[in-house]
């Protein structure tokens, strides 16, 4: 593994983690009438804290794109999942909560899972699949699942809705990471002309804005401990599926390697869940919907 890729990916995770906390701090005060509406973004751009969080998130995405340009998506995605560690660090500073057994166990599972998956799988570059049907099948499955989850979330916005929205956004962000990799390759091959004659950069824009609305709606309606773990767990799984499915990433496939890869991914998801439920994570607002709407009129 390249040291530069490691530094870029972890730096991206740091920016993303801090940015998510600042965004949720602001989004939880937004009127619930903006739920799943572009108006939510128009309201939030007036909040300096949210803009700061957005700037950090964009910086994280740029660093992540640089890492994806130099390393396999199956390698970078597990490293990006460590953004939850940085989110917990900032939240812990705000709440003054100690890590305790739950925090240390979650940290060990997340870090150990990332290490186990990378060492067992040994992600390496291969030949990308040129068949467009395979691209569309995998991307369509991810986007379709995200749309289905969003539909269910509308019906239970204050119960399981935020979790479903976060999973949907994570799936879209995993596809976004894959399209970022493809866009970078097109740019390297033919410059700006090659880049903008393909559909990928336009797909990136649509997916990015849609994912942002889903994430902010999840942040708006529930504590960070409900939404961020689901987002953080879904994105690397979707990204790895795209990487192996059509970007040509190769993982070891012998029985021993597959066993450790599966164990690593399970540890990552378990660690994310434990850290996301840690008392240091912001609990969000408990103000009734009507009261919050009145405050923003």
Secondary structure, DSSP 8 states (H G I E B T S, - for coil): --HHHHHHHHHHHHHHHHHHHHHHHHHTTS-GGGTTSTHHHHHHTT-HHHHHHHHHHHHHHHHHHHHHHHS-HHHHHHHHTTHHHHHHHHHHHHH----HHHHHHHHHHHHHHHHHHHHHH--B-------HHHHHHHHHHHHHHHHHHHHHHHHTTTTTHHHHHHHHHHHHHHHHHHHHHHHHHHHHHHHHHHHHTSSHHHHHHHHHHHHHHHHHHHHHHS-HHHHHHHHHHHHHHHHHHHIIIII--B---SHHHHHHHHHHHHHHHHHHHHHHTSTTS-------HHHHHHHT-
